[in-house]
Amino acid sequence: MQITNISEAKAQLSKLIEKVIAGEDIIIGKAGKPVARLVRYENNRQQRKPGALKGRIKIAEDFDDLPDDIAEVFGMEGK
């Protein structure tokens, strides 16, 4: 694991990225204290499947009805 300061990281970002691609973690410090870590990005998200919740979600019959007290606040009473 390589430790570098912010100014060195700015000057050598391309080299640091190549090290991260190779599997190395890079710690970036400020005033001698670690503040950030560069690690290889792993895309572990599964592809979304449309309709996966079909039949599992129920919407109340009065979902679109505006309660009287809220309608009053917006000046919509009686509409």
Beta strands, then each sheet from edge to edge (+ up, - down):
strand 1: 2-5
strand 2: 26-30
strand 3: 33-38
sheet 1: 1+ 2+ 3-
end
